Amino acid sequence: MNAGLIHLALGFVGCCWLYAFPSRSRLREHFALPEEPCSDFWVHVCCTPCAICQESRELKNQGADPSLGWGSNIEKWRREKITPPIVVPGMNR
């Protein structure tokens, strides 16, 4: 099923955060971002639209186009011979 339809269906019952918060955790782990001001779960429960906006902005700051999706961005970086910005866990900024 399409991810957008799942998110929309969960939104009708007030549970869209169930689908969205794991992506924030993956994004945070991939780019070694701190889990602030609270856990990913609570950020999405309290304000899912704000969390999604922050995730989109972070992807843009990292050189990705959120409208393409993660897999398409990886392909784009391969075509352009750009190394995707992958941060090794445990390294400090």
C-alpha positions in Angstrom: 0.0 0.0 0.0 1.2 3.5 -0.7 2.9 5.2 2.3 0.8 8.4 1.8 -2.4 6.5 2.0 -1.3 4.7 5.1 -0.4 8.0 6.7 -3.7 9.6 5.6 -5.7 6.7 7.0 -3.9 6.8 10.3 -4.4 10.6 10.4 -8.2 10.1 10.3 -8.1 8.3 13.6 -5.4 10.5 15.1 -2.6 8.0 14.9 -0.4 9.2 12.0 2.5 9.5 14.4 2.6 5.6 14.5 3.7 5.5 10.9 5.9 8.7 11.0 8.1 8.4 14.1 10.3 5.5 13.0 11.5 7.5 10.0 12.7 10.2 12.4 14.7 7.7 14.3 16.3 6.3 11.1 17.1 9.9 9.9 18.6 10.8 13.3 20.7 7.6 13.4 21.9 8.0 9.8 23.2 11.5 10.3 24.2 11.1 14.0 21.8 13.8 15.2 21.0 14.2 18.9 17.7 13.0 20.3 16.5 16.4 21.6 14.4 17.9 23.2 12.8 14.5 23.8 12.5 11.1 22.2 11.4 10.7 18.6 8.2 9.1 19.7 7.1 12.1 21.8 8.0 14.7 19.2 5.7 12.9 16.7 2.9 12.4 19.3 2.9 16.0 20.3 3.3 17.6 16.9 3.6 15.4 13.9 3.4 18.2 11.3 6.3 20.0 13.1 8.4 16.9 13.2 7.9 16.1 9.5 8.8 19.7 8.7 12.0 19.4 10.7 12.9 16.1 9.0 12.4 17.6 5.6 14.5 20.6 6.5 17.3 18.3 7.8 17.3 16.3 4.6 17.5 19.4 2.5 20.4 20.6 4.7 22.2 17.3 4.1 21.8 17.7 0.3 18.8 15.4 -0.3 15.5 16.2 -2.0 12.7 14.9 0.3 10.2 14.8 -2.6 12.3 12.1 -4.3 12.4 9.7 -1.5 15.5 8.1 0.1 16.1 5.5 -2.6 15.9 8.0 -5.4 18.3 10.3 -3.7 20.8 7.5 -3.4 20.5 6.8 -7.1 20.8 10.5 -7.9 24.0 10.7 -5.8 25.4 7.6 -7.6 24.7 9.1 -11.0 26.3 12.4 -10.1 29.2 10.5 -8.4 28.6 12.2 -5.1 29.2 10.3 -1.9 26.0 10.3 0.2 26.5 12.1 3.6 26.8 9.2 5.9 27.9 9.9 9.4 29.7 7.1 11.3 27.9 6.5 14.7 29.8 7.7 17.7 31.6 10.6 15.9 31.0 14.1 17.2 30.3 17.1 15.0 
